[in-house]
């Protein structure tokens, strides 16, 4: 399976097309979030890469697990496991407006692309440790792909 990345124009546009395929009727295959909540969650994850959402430092043992997970996903081109724990700041368990969530996610994707093109992505992630641009592109693609598959697109 080829490595996909938000830094590849075809992969970036594929993600946007898949987001546009979502509707208020899209049902999840797993997990607790509805489609609007999922899009807001993905928006928040992108905000971490943009530096506009700060996540807390993690205990050193969790950072080791995070770094190993980053390399395991990268080395084997694995997907993200279902129902993985996440930071409280990116949990969305409240009602969201579908159109607003989708529009904001599409805007955030464009902001992310601009940050990448201008080499403004952070050099560190609290869980995954040191980050290169290619790490951001690969992991952000994997995260979005994971949740779009959750809603069958």
Helices and strands as residue ranges (DSSP letters): H 9-21, H 35-50, H 60-76, G 88-90, H 98-117, E 124-125, E 129-130, H 133-150
